[in-house]
Amino acid sequence: TISEIKKGPFSEFIPVNGTVLPQITFYIDAVQGGTVEAKYVEDGAKLKKGDPILKLSNTDVELSLATAENNVYNVQTQMQISQNNAAQNTVNKLQTMADAESAFREAERVYNLDKRLYSQKAIGMQEFMQAENTYNYQLEKKKLARKILQQDSSLNKVQTEQAQEQYKQMKNSLDLMRKELAALTVVAPIDGQLTQLDAEIGQNKNKGEHLAQIDGFSGIKVRANVDEHYISRVVPGMTAYYPTDDKNYKMVVKKVFTSVGTGGTFQVDMMFVGDTPPGLRKGQTLQIRLVFSDEAPAILLPKGGFYQQTGGNWIFKVSDDGKTAYKVDIQLNRANPDYYEVVRGLKPGDKVITSSYETYGDIQELVLTK
């Protein structure tokens, strides 16, 4: 096979197979296990966010909720009783404090009067000492009443905070159980089409078991497998093209999954930029060109079997008269599925043999005959 060297636009790319997928896929699993009690829609239905899909029944969850509601009611009732008792207890201590204050003021009045009378020798020491002892006693009693009242206030505050915290925790647990009960009615989390619905009336579903998925209406993406050889070169933002008979549809790499699969490939997600090809369906396979460089002028050597024997270091070049072909050293750079980029050794218009050299051995020159 004789090919001609040409100068033209060159872009480094690799072909990859991509699969059309919904841009958003939401997987629905059973939050709580239960028996399928009702189905409201069938597989393939188009749903709005919040539309019911199916209902599970779980008597254990319902009983647990009833028990939790009863416990919360009991705690709330006990809190009210405790608050009433604490309030009454505080009132009693306030009354005791008021009595102590009144008794102290009276003892203080008598003490001050007897102190003055004693200084004037109007009363004896025994009477004065009695007034002084009564005054000191009532003073200590007042201090004790105030201290008891302060401790009662602090204790009531601590007990109230503890009771409120306990009630709050039980209320949170109750709200969680109510959510678990509500989750037995499975609803659409997003607008989309219901797919892979796996539930029949009377069927038992375990907690965490897959029920269905919803493919969003927001658009499509293409997931492609790329050889692990290119894992260091593929990054988000790279350009790709889906060529058709009418036009090349531009795409961009949005996400790169860096884990390599058993087949020696890794996955990338791509999305169309601008126009989307009409008629694409979920699961359809597309031939994509993943581009590593923009188009630029280059000297182009068509690909062929010669590379297996030469490694791209030399090639048989056809003489000007077309009667012979001889070895010339060349240097190649990048490649795509159609061409090599020639850096040195050939120029546009040169003709070279690009078919396999497997049978040529050590021949230095080929004689070409028709």
Solvent accessible surface area in square Angstrom, and as a share of the most:
residue,aa,sasa,rsa
1,T,109,0.63
2,I,93,0.47
3,S,17,0.11
4,E,75,0.34
5,I,1,0.00
6,K,123,0.52
7,K,132,0.56
8,G,15,0.14
9,P,95,0.60
10,F,3,0.01
11,S,16,0.10
12,E,18,0.08
13,F,15,0.06
14,I,22,0.11
15,P,81,0.51
16,V,10,0.06
17,N,83,0.43
18,G,1,0.01
19,T,50,0.29
20,V,1,0.00
21,L,44,0.22
22,P,13,0.08
23,Q,62,0.27
24,I,82,0.41
25,T,43,0.25
26,F,91,0.38
27,Y,132,0.50
28,I,13,0.07
29,D,67,0.35
30,A,4,0.03
31,V,89,0.51
32,Q,24,0.11
33,G,13,0.13
34,G,9,0.08
35,T,53,0.31
36,V,2,0.01
37,E,89,0.40
38,A,27,0.21
39,K,46,0.20
40,Y,105,0.40
41,V,32,0.18
42,E,112,0.50
43,D,82,0.42
44,G,32,0.31
45,A,28,0.22
46,K,151,0.64
47,L,9,0.05
48,K,136,0.58
49,K,147,0.62
50,G,42,0.41
51,D,47,0.25
52,P,61,0.38
53,I,1,0.01
54,L,1,0.00
55,K,72,0.31
56,L,2,0.01
57,S,36,0.23
58,N,28,0.15
59,T,94,0.54
60,D,101,0.52
61,V,15,0.09
62,E,78,0.35
63,L,121,0.60
64,S,49,0.32
65,L,18,0.09
66,A,55,0.42
67,T,79,0.46
68,A,13,0.10
69,E,67,0.30
70,N,83,0.43
71,N,60,0.31
72,V,10,0.06
73,Y,143,0.54
74,N,75,0.38
75,V,24,0.14
76,Q,76,0.34
77,T,49,0.29
78,Q,104,0.46
79,M,28,0.12
80,Q,101,0.45
81,I,81,0.41
82,S,54,0.35
83,Q,81,0.36
84,N,101,0.52
85,N,95,0.49
86,A,27,0.21
87,A,57,0.44
88,Q,106,0.47
89,N,60,0.31
90,T,35,0.20
91,V,83,0.48
92,N,77,0.40
93,K,49,0.21
94,L,90,0.45
95,Q,107,0.48
96,T,74,0.43
97,M,18,0.08
98,A,53,0.41
99,D,79,0.41
100,A,3,0.02
101,E,40,0.18
102,S,58,0.37
103,A,37,0.29
104,F,18,0.07
105,R,139,0.51
106,E,87,0.39
107,A,6,0.05
108,E,59,0.27
109,R,133,0.48
110,V,50,0.29
111,Y,31,0.12
112,N,75,0.38
113,L,65,0.33
114,D,13,0.06
115,K,108,0.46
116,R,130,0.47
117,L,51,0.25
118,Y,63,0.24
119,S,79,0.51
120,Q,119,0.53
121,K,175,0.74
122,A,65,0.50
123,I,31,0.16
124,G,44,0.42
125,M,121,0.54
126,Q,148,0.66
127,E,88,0.39
128,F,26,0.11
129,M,81,0.36
130,Q,120,0.53
131,A,8,0.06
132,E,46,0.21
133,N,89,0.46
134,T,62,0.36
135,Y,42,0.16
136,N,70,0.36
137,Y,128,0.49
138,Q,23,0.10
139,L,44,0.22
140,E,103,0.46
141,K,87,0.37
142,K,30,0.13
143,K,103,0.44
144,L,104,0.52
145,A,10,0.08
146,R,96,0.35
147,K,116,0.49
148,I,72,0.36
149,L,35,0.17
150,Q,109,0.49
151,Q,103,0.46
152,D,7,0.04
153,S,68,0.44
154,S,66,0.43
155,L,97,0.48
156,N,29,0.15
157,K,132,0.56
158,V,71,0.41
159,Q,91,0.40
160,T,48,0.28
161,E,90,0.40
162,Q,119,0.53
163,A,29,0.22
164,Q,90,0.40
165,E,84,0.38
166,Q,97,0.43
167,Y,50,0.19
168,K,120,0.51
169,Q,104,0.46
170,M,46,0.20
171,K,69,0.29
172,N,81,0.42
173,S,55,0.35
174,L,5,0.03
175,D,51,0.26
176,L,105,0.52
177,M,57,0.25
178,R,102,0.37
179,K,141,0.60
180,E,45,0.20
181,L,55,0.27
182,A,68,0.53
183,A,28,0.22
184,L,5,0.03
185,T,45,0.26
186,V,13,0.08
187,V,66,0.38
188,A,1,0.01
189,P,33,0.21
190,I,41,0.21
191,D,63,0.32
192,G,0,0.00
193,Q,66,0.29
194,L,0,0.00
195,T,24,0.14
196,Q,104,0.46
197,L,25,0.13
198,D,77,0.40
199,A,2,0.01
200,E,109,0.49
201,I,109,0.55
202,G,51,0.49
203,Q,66,0.29
204,N,98,0.50
205,K,1,0.01
206,N,97,0.50
207,K,141,0.60
208,G,51,0.49
209,E,60,0.27
210,H,70,0.31
211,L,1,0.01
212,A,1,0.01
213,Q,11,0.05
214,I,0,0.00
215,D,11,0.06
216,G,12,0.12
217,F,113,0.47
218,S,70,0.45
219,G,29,0.28
220,I,51,0.26
221,K,37,0.16
222,V,0,0.00
223,R,66,0.24
224,A,1,0.00
225,N,80,0.41
226,V,1,0.00
227,D,72,0.37
228,E,81,0.36
229,H,142,0.63
230,Y,49,0.19
231,I,58,0.30
232,S,97,0.63
233,R,108,0.39
234,V,5,0.03
235,V,80,0.46
236,P,85,0.53
237,G,52,0.50
238,M,23,0.10
239,T,35,0.20
240,A,0,0.00
241,Y,69,0.26
242,Y,33,0.12
243,P,50,0.31
244,T,53,0.31
245,D,154,0.80
246,D,131,0.68
247,K,88,0.37
248,N,87,0.45
249,Y,23,0.09
250,K,92,0.39
251,M,0,0.00
252,V,30,0.17
253,V,1,0.01
254,K,114,0.48
255,K,109,0.46
256,V,27,0.15
257,F,54,0.23
258,T,101,0.59
259,S,89,0.57
260,V,68,0.39
261,G,41,0.40
262,T,156,0.90
263,G,68,0.66
264,G,18,0.17
265,T,43,0.25
266,F,1,0.01
267,Q,70,0.31
268,V,0,0.00
269,D,8,0.04
270,M,0,0.00
271,M,46,0.21
272,F,27,0.11
273,V,70,0.40
274,G,71,0.69
275,D,90,0.46
276,T,66,0.38
277,P,9,0.06
278,P,116,0.73
279,G,69,0.66
280,L,34,0.17
281,R,186,0.68
282,K,103,0.44
283,G,46,0.44
284,Q,68,0.30
285,T,85,0.49
286,L,3,0.02
287,Q,111,0.49
288,I,1,0.00
289,R,97,0.36
290,L,0,0.00
291,V,16,0.09
292,F,36,0.15
293,S,24,0.15
294,D,122,0.63
295,E,125,0.56
296,A,44,0.34
297,P,110,0.69
298,A,10,0.08
299,I,45,0.23
300,L,13,0.06
301,L,0,0.00
302,P,32,0.20
303,K,80,0.34
304,G,28,0.27
305,G,27,0.26
306,F,0,0.00
307,Y,79,0.30
308,Q,135,0.60
309,Q,81,0.36
310,T,7,0.04
311,G,40,0.38
312,G,6,0.06
313,N,99,0.51
314,W,59,0.21
315,I,0,0.00
316,F,1,0.00
317,K,33,0.14
318,V,12,0.07
319,S,23,0.15
320,D,158,0.82
321,D,100,0.52
322,G,36,0.35
323,K,132,0.56
324,T,34,0.20
325,A,0,0.00
326,Y,84,0.32
327,K,66,0.28
328,V,29,0.16
329,D,100,0.52
330,I,7,0.03
331,Q,85,0.38
332,L,33,0.16
333,N,94,0.48
334,R,69,0.25
335,A,33,0.25
336,N,12,0.06
337,P,54,0.34
338,D,70,0.36
339,Y,76,0.29
340,Y,23,0.09
341,E,24,0.11
342,V,8,0.05
343,V,81,0.47
344,R,135,0.49
345,G,39,0.38
346,L,13,0.06
347,K,120,0.51
348,P,62,0.39
349,G,45,0.43
350,D,15,0.08
351,K,103,0.44
352,V,0,0.00
353,I,7,0.04
354,T,4,0.02
355,S,34,0.22
356,S,54,0.35
357,Y,7,0.03
358,E,132,0.59
359,T,123,0.72
360,Y,50,0.19
361,G,65,0.62
362,D,129,0.67
363,I,80,0.41
364,Q,114,0.51
365,E,95,0.43
366,L,20,0.10
367,V,113,0.65
368,L,47,0.23
369,T,120,0.70
370,K,254,1.08
